[in-house]
């Protein structure tokens, strides 16, 4: 038996796929567009892991889904920050060295 929350996760995953597709086809240009696509793809992947965790019939499969989700969680704040910096056009933070420094906290969480 599926829980009602499972259908909500399925609907939100499909909605995020649609948002990512629309963002890729239409929308802003440049660095902001690529950051938004990466961010919405990451959130879609996170949403998919939530859906799979609801569908996992055994604790072993649930542990496998948790291992995948543990890799996704730390990257979400990094991509949110990069998207905001690209949107407000703070180019100095998008250079290789500052970008690597911004990536240290999410990488430390893995």
Helices and strands as residue ranges (DSSP letters): H 4-25, H 31-55, H 59-87, G 91-94, H 96-109
